Amino acid sequence: MRVSASAPGRVNLIGEHTDYNAGFVLPFALPYRTTVHAVRSLRQKWTVTSDWAPGQSTSFGKPESAAGSATWVDYVRGVVWALQDAGHEVPGADLHISSDVPVGSGLSSSAALECAVLTALIELSDLDIPVTDRPALAQRAENAFVGVPCGIMDQAASVLSEAGHALLLDCRTLETEHIPFDGTILVIDTRAPHRLVDGEYALRRTTCEAAARELLVPALRDADLSDVDRLTDPVMRRRARHVVTENARVLETVALLAAGKVHEIGPLMTDSHTSLKNDFEVTVPELDVAVAAALEAGAYGARMTGGGFGGCVIALVEPRDVAFVTESVEAAFARSKFTPPRSFVAAPSAGAHLEK
Ligand code: GAF
């Protein structure tokens, strides 16, 4: 038996660093996907090959734990492990992987890989796992097997997105709503090297959890701005203020989109970036320069997207302004002596699915 499945990367329209605070996020799937061709094998063994390392293959038996330094194959092993750990029987398979999701740009190439492998293995193993339960399985592969303490946004976006829509996800209840979105989003990959990303991400997470404990609430989702003012540590106060204001911005964004006022979400995007820069402190100069240049060139709003410390900016623009905004950001990068950015327009695309 053989199956093929694919899953996309994502951008996040708004709602950054809110997922692990039980808050709201509004990502959408990119038109870039990772595809897995899976053939059932007769042995309890998984063999992984890819388009980007022709002639190389990695085989593993029942996965127990990730081996020290995580490689991309550990995301595949992690998915097999997460399925087995949840009590599912997964037959051995030969998996061939190809992808056009940019890697290392903060566009969730790892989630795309996990979710494509998960979708293929569920079909190959004839498992009855509702799509709504799949993001948590992929997240568990990443958290408990690979050891990256991410929230659930990227896996949810990769599995549950619909073309033409952004995905409103309540990260506490995992309830979703598909929000029609027809704005023009220019994605600017700053190509800034990711700096200290793992340690800093984990630190943001523990600081938020400590703030919630101090406020005696289950998560920062449950705090308001007057609670935040009671926090004594100034850094913790800033981190919490970002989360509280960002959750409010997501809900305002959704209300504006529902009212057909797509351009009016621009200032909320820009406020989100300012909050991520000043309060959450996860931007780098490349992200700030890209946002400033896009706004200067007439974008309705712009913000970093994803975890930060490098990666991409998204700008909401008029279709006729795409070239001008792109060139303006390139010129600003040249003036700052940054590596030239790469830009593309992304329309909300479909989530994970089987391929014919
Ligand atoms: C990364 C994480 F993987 C997500 O879970 C999320 O926390 C995001 O950073 C920040 O919003 O993409």
Boltz pocket constraint, residues with backbone or C-beta under 6 A from the ligand:
constraints:
  - pocket:
      binder: B
      contacts: [[A, 15], [A, 16], [A, 17], [A, 18], [A, 19], [A, 20], [A, 106], [A, 150], [A, 151], [A, 152], [A, 153], [A, 154], [A, 306], [A, 307], [A, 308]]
      max_distance: 6.0
